[in-house]
Amino acid sequence: MKGRQDLKIKIPAIATVAFLALSLSPIVSANAADTPLQTEIKALKASGKSFTYWIGLIFSDQANQAMVDQINKWGSLRGIKVDPVLLNQNNTASTVTAALTAGTMPDALEMGSGLMLQLGSKNLMDLSGLYTELGARYGGWNKGALVFGDASYAGKGLGVPYGINGNLLNRRLDLLATAKQKKTAPLTWEETLSMALATKVPGAFGFNTGNVGDGESIFGVQFHDYGGRIADDAGKKCTIDSPATRNFLTFVKKALTSGGYASDSSNSDGAWDNNKYLGAKTVFIANPGSVYTTMINGSSVWEKNPTMAKNTGFSALPGGPIIRISPNDAQLRVIPKTTKYPELAKDLIRYLYQVGQIKSYYAAAIYGPVLKQYNSFSFWRNSVDPARAGLFDLAANGTFGNYPDVNNAAIGEFTGGFGISKMAQRYLYGGKTQDETIAEAQATCAAIYAKY
């Protein structure tokens, strides 16, 4: 204690305040002279323009607003103008493609791993150092985020994960009980369909069959669960044309012809299944937690519905005859090489990973934790929030991406283009035979893999 007191006597009061401000600040100081960050701040101010950041819009008004508010606060701290733009995640790929062509990419943005792999090091900065820095600062990365720093991963260092995502099976326990179905979770997709049909609710098998992330995700899980593989073990040669793919298509056709799918399930609305469930028009959906959040907190469209929340069961996705997987992936923050302000972009990312910032975001968002210091938040407990407890489990124990397929740029392009969904749609709605739709998917896939 005496040493600290002596130190205070020797250091002038103003210097002490400055020292504490710098040592307690979790982000790089903008007041240090002649630093790259300070140079960029001055350049941005001189330009009269704003620092632009694209936010991945999710089905949570509170989370979206929290992100906007945090970025605006950071801009105020740095004394710069900022432009946080909410972007529908289903439109990210097309918007980025157009922006690359027009030369209008933002200074930083959020995206999924598939698009990040497609853009690659040609378009994105290497953030390996920032990934390592954040891991060291916050206790290390959780299992679901480790792959992004792995030397064997094709996109190593291209982005920094901020949220682990993945689907949980949501089911209406009350409707299933009325139909005398079991309370426990279904183990297979066949059992799920059977239970859905038993309720007599039209479209009770409430999964999207259109060209949208939800559709590609669930079709992809079912495809793998039935033994399908997009490519070989080396991730080099497309292998869609197989008996397992035919078994997958047979199952989804059964789901359609039996009345399991809703008549309007083939759409490109990422919130369609959420709204079906919240509107009590289906029994089963796959959702990462936004529906439960809406039932508890309400939204601009839906009022709170604690009764429905109480009557909702959550579990891992069902399996098929070959395997049962629980895929997780991540949303990542990336910095385009076109930005004039890379140090500002990194500074913003550091700011958003502060415990206070990320906690308020996670409390409203639909992601599991990426860093171990975040694991202590109380809302990961099942007794507090069963949906977020499921997301925590995915972050800790899920299987990454397109497992058992290799996650590389080729598979990112194929699934990013809704390759599995389109194959299923041609068979379900387009009048194509299994052989015809598989042949088309195989040809498309092979052409993509040949580029890499």
Secondary structure, 3 states (H helix, E strand, C coil): CHHHHHHHHHCCHHHHHHHHHHHHCCCCCCCCCCCHHHHHHHHHHHHCCCEEEEEEECCCHHHHHHHHHHHHHHHHHHCCCEEEEEEEHHHHHHHHHHHHHHCCCCCEEEEEHHHHHHHHHHHECCCHHHHHHHHHHCCCECHHHHHHHCCCCCCCCCCEEEEEECCEEEEEHHHHHHCCCCCCCCCEHHHHHHHHHHCCCCCCECCCCCCCHHHHHHHHHHHHHCCCCCECCCCCCECCCCHHHHHHHHHHHHHHHCCCCCCCCCCCCCCHHHHHHHCCCCCEEEECCHHHHHHHHCCCCCCCCHHHHHCEEEECCCECCCCCCCEEEEEEEECECCCCCHHHHHHHHHHHCCHHHHHHHHCCCCCECCEHHHHHCHHHCCCCCHHHHHHHHHHHHCEECCCCCCCCHHHHHHHHCCHHHHHHHHHHCCCCCHHHHHHHHHHHHHHHHHHC
